[in-house]
Amino acid sequence: MFGKVRAWSRRHEKLAAAFRVAPLAALCLILAAPLAAGIPVPFGLAGYLGLSAGLILPLAWRDRPLTSFSIIALISFGQWAAGVNPLPANLAVLVALWAVTYQCSFRWALAAGLVAEVGVFLALVNWDRPTFGMFFSGSIFVVTVWLTGLYANTRRRYLESLEERAERAERERDQQARMAAAAERARIARELHDVVAHNVSVMVVQADGAGFALDSDPEQARLAVRNISKTGRAALAEMRRLVGVLREDDAASTDYTPQPGLGQLEELVRGSAVPARLRVGGVPGELPEGQQLAVYRIVQEALTNALKHGGPGVHATVEIDYGSELVVRVTDDGRGAAAPRSPGGHGLIGMRERVGMYGGAVSAGPRQGGGFEVLARLPMVKAA
């Protein structure tokens, strides 16, 4: 309720100011009726209305509570100095006191409260027979208004802190969503690198082979060209799938083609441009599709590296061992440590991130006696 009233007063500041002034102004006008009927007063009806207006109108300055309170207090002090008895409009002091305690800091609220207490004391000085009970009663009004304003101030600050926290939490949530989207895009970029690097390397090697066999063995050249076409189509299809994920505004391009897994390893090894063989040990278990995809990509990246860095005549061996853990080993008999390093590669980084998702580890490096080895160990995670 309090928050709704505060929000409404923010949207309709002029109306809120009128509502603050109207009740006290109406009271003054009602009590002015006896004056119009001829009841004598020291300063007349015009003076009564003018002084009342001077005390009430500053209440409309909602955004300047200290200025409003100061003006009303000074007018009240001048009224006391002139010997004019308190009027109903002097209640504006309490309204302005509440505004100061509600909107200003505690030190200003304390100062305003002390000024109001001095005003109560001065008003009783001019009274015919002032008593301590009268001062106590007036002080009760001042203290009640002062404490009410402090409570409202505390509640207002609390609500503002809640709003600030909610806004900050919303900004942090949006930032985390953007970070997650960026991480996902980076993952897709690495996925695209693995796919394109492997398929393009296969196409280059097969194109070179077709060029050499064009005159001597036309049938072999035609077979190589068909393989190039098949590999290129597969690469394009997978690139469209991955790039389609990056297009947030193209929901219709979503492809539900299953991801490759352990069942496609034999086809991957058989279709590789590097002569390779596959060895499987142990009893295969039902692994999650994500883990199967990780194994598939690791083998794909290792064969691509063998093709790129192993040198001419390189052969590779892919070993999959199912036991207490899943062991993936890809070795080749290429140049090993003598192979030139290509800057900017992301293959090993992608392998480590894929294996790390399932609590595994991967190592890659030259073997003793020549060649290169990629070794990955993953825990056997049962499919849900």
N, C-alpha and C positions, 0 to 999 in steps of 0.2 A: 504494500500500500504506500509506504513512504517513498519507495523508489518510483512508483508511478506518478505520485504527486510531483516529485522533483523533476522527472522527465517532462511532465506537462508544463511546469513552470518555466523550463528551459525553452520549450517550443513557443510559449505564449508569454513572453516577459512583460509586455505592457498590461495584459489582463491580470497577470499575477501581481503586478505592482498596484493595480486598481483594487484588487481584492484585499491587499494588505492595508490600504488607506481607507477604503469605503466604510468598514464597520465603525472605526473611531470617528470618522467624519460624520456618519449618521448619528452617532451618540451626541456629538457636539451640537448638531442641528436640532435634535429633539430637545436638548436642554436649553436651547436658545429661545424656544417658544415662550417660556415664562418671561423672558426679557422683553420680547415683543409685546407682551400683554401689559407692560408698564412697571414691572418690578425694577426698582432702582439698583444700579450697579455702579461701581466707582468709575468705570471707563466707558460705559455705554455699550449698546449692541454692536456697533461697528468695530469698536476695539476688541470686543469679545470674539467676534468672528475673525478679525484680522490676526489676533494672537493665536487663536485655534488653528487657523490655516498655516501660520508660520511654524507651529509645532508639528503639524501632521504632514504637510507636503514633503519634507525631506525624507519621509519614509519610503517614498517612491524610488529613491536611488538605491536599488538593490545591489548594484555592483560596487557601491562605495559606502559600506556600512560604517566605517570610522568617520567619514565626513558627515554622514547623516546624523550619527550619534553626537558628534561634536557640535553641530549647528543646533540641535534640539537642546543639548545641555547648556549651551551659551544663552539661548533664548530663555530657558527656564531660570538660569541664574539672573539674567536681566529682569525677569518677572519678579523674582524674589527681592532683588535690590530695589525695585520700584514699589514694593509692598503690596503686590497683587497676590491675592490668595490662589491656591492651586485650583486648576480647572480640569474638567474631564480630558481635555487635550493633552494634559501633562502625562497621561498614561503612555504617550508616544515615547517617553524616555524608556519605559520597560520594553516596548516593541523594538526600539533601536538597540537596547542592551542585548536582547535575544539575537538580533541580527549580527551583532559584533561577536558574541560568543559562538555563534553557529559558523561564521565564515572566516574569522580571524584566528591568529595564534593565541596560545594560552595567556601570554603576557599582556596582550591587548585586551583579552577578555577580563583578566584580573583588574587591569586599570579601569576599564569601563564599569565593572562592578563596584569598585571603590568610589568612583565618581557618583554612581547612583546612590550609594550609601550616604555620601556627603549631602546629596540632594535631599534625601529623606530627613537628615538631621537639620538642614537649613530650613526646610518647610515647617518643621515643628518649632523652630526658634520663634517664628512669627505667630505661632498659635497662642491662643489666650491662656490655656492651661495645659501645656504639654506634659505628658507622663512617659515613663519608661515603657509602659505597655503599648502606647501608641507607636513609639520608635521600634519596639520589637515587632509589632504587627507589620509596619511598613518594611522592616528589614526582611521579614518572612517572604513578602511578595518579591523583593529584589533577589533574594537568594534562590527562591523557587524558579524564577525566570532565568537566572544565571545558570543554575544546574541543568535546567531543561535544555538551554542552548548548548551547554557543553556535551550533554548526552547526544543531542542531534548532530553536533559537530563530529563526535567520535563515530557515530553510526555512518555519517556521510563519508568520512575518511575510510572506514572499513569497506563500505560498498564500492568506493572508488578503487581501493586496492584489489578487491575481487574482480572488478571490471578490467583493471590493468593486468592482473594475472591471467584472466581468460584471454585477453588479446595477445599477451605474450605466448601463452600456450598454443593459441591458434597460429601465430607466426612460426613458432618452433615446429608445429605439426606440418605446416606448409613447407618449411625448409627441409624437414626430414623427408617429406614426400619428393621434393625436388632432388635431394641427394640420392634417394633410392632409385629415382628414375634415371639419374646420371650414371649410377652404378650399373643399372640394368643395361643402359645403352653401351657402356664400356664392355660389359660381358658379351653383348651381341656383336660388338665390333671385333672382339677376340674370336668369337665363333666364326664370324665372317672371314677373318684372317686365316683360320685353320682350313676352312672349306676351300677358299679361293686358292690359297698357296698349294694345297695338295693337288687339286684338279688342274690348275694351270701348269704345275710342274709335270704332271702326267701327260698333259697335252703337248707340252714342249718336247718331251722325250719321244713321244710317239710321232710327232711331226718330223723330228730329226731322223727317226728310224724310217719313216715313210720316204723321206727324201733320199736316203741312201739306197733303199730297196726299190726305188721307182723303176730303174732300168734293169736291174738284175732279177728282181722277184716282184713283178707287178701285183700278183695276188696278195703277197704279204703287205705291200704298200696299200692296197685297197682295204685290207683288214685293219691296218693301222689308222687309215682315214676314218673308217667306220667307228673305231674305238674313240678317235678324237671327237667325232660328232656326238657319240653317246656320252662321253665325259663332259663335253661342253654343255649339253642339254641338262645333264644332272647338276652341273655347277650353277647354271642359270636358274634352275628351279629352286635350288637351295638359297641362292642369293636373293631371289624374289621373296622367299619366305622370311628371311632374316631382315631384309630391308623393309618389308611390309610391316614388321613390328615397330620400326622406327617412325612410321607414318601414323601419327596419332589421329589424324583426321580421316583416315581411310580404313574404316572398320570393315568394309566389305571385302578387303583383300586378305582377311585372316585365312590361313591355311591350316587344316587339321591333319595333315600328313604325319604319320607316326615318326618319331625320332629313331635314328638307327641305334642298334644295341648289339649285344653279344651275338645274336643270330646273324648279323650282317658282317661279322669279322672275316669269315671265310671268303665272302665275296669281295671285301675290301682288299684282303691280302692277294687274292687271285687276280684282281684287276689293277693292282699296283704296277707302276712302271718299273719298280725295282723287283727283280726276281726274288721272291720271298716264299717262305713256307710257314705253316701254322702248326704248332704243337699244343695240345690241350691235355692237361693232367688233372686228375681228381674228378669229383662228381659235381657238375654245375648245379648251383642252387638258384632259387628264384630271387633275383636281385631287383631292386627298384629301377625303374626306367632311367632315372637320373644318373644312377651309378653305372648302368650299362652304357649310357651315352658318354659318360666320362671316360670309361675304358676305350670305347670306340674312338673318341677324339685323341686320346693319348697315342694309340697305335697309329692312327692316321698321321698325326704330327711327327711321330718318330720315323715313319716310312718316308714322309716328305723330307725330313732332315737328312736321311740316308741318301735320298735321290739328289739333294742339293749339294751335300758336302762329302759324300762318300767317294766320289770319283768314278771313273769308267770301270765297268765290270763289277760293281758292288753287288753283293747279295745280302739278304737280311733274313733273320729268323724271328718269328713272333711266338712267344711262349706264354700260355695262360695256365696258371696252376691254381686249382680250387682246393683249399685246405682250411686250416684255422683262419687264414686270411686269403684274400685274393691277390695273387702276385702276377704282375704284368711285366714281362721282360722283352725288350726289342733290341736285338744286337745286329750289327753288320760287320763286314770284313773290309770296310773301306779305309780311308786315309787316317781316320781317328784324330790324333793330336795334330797331325800335319795339315788337317783341313783348314782352309781359310775361314775366319770368323766374319759373319755378316752383321754389321751394326743395325740396331733398331729392331731385332727380332723379338717376338712376343711368344714364341712357341713354348719355351720352358716355363715362362711366367704363367701362361694359360694352363699348362699341365699341373703346376703346383696349386693353383687356385681350385681347379677341378677336384684334385685329390684331397686338398685341405677341407673341402666342403663335407667330406665323409670321414674326417679324422685320420686320413692316411698320409703317406709321405712319398716323395718321388726324388730320384737322383738321376743325373745324366752326366756322362763324361767319357773320355777315351778309355779304352781297355788296354791292359798290358798285352803287348804283342801285336797291337794294331786293332783298328776297328773302333766302334762306338757302341755304348750301351745306355739304354734308358730303362730304369727299373722303378716300378711303382708298386706300392703295397697299400691295399685298402682293406679295412675290416669287412667281414662278411655280414652285410646288413640284409635281413630278410625283407622281402617286399610286403607291404601292408595289404 
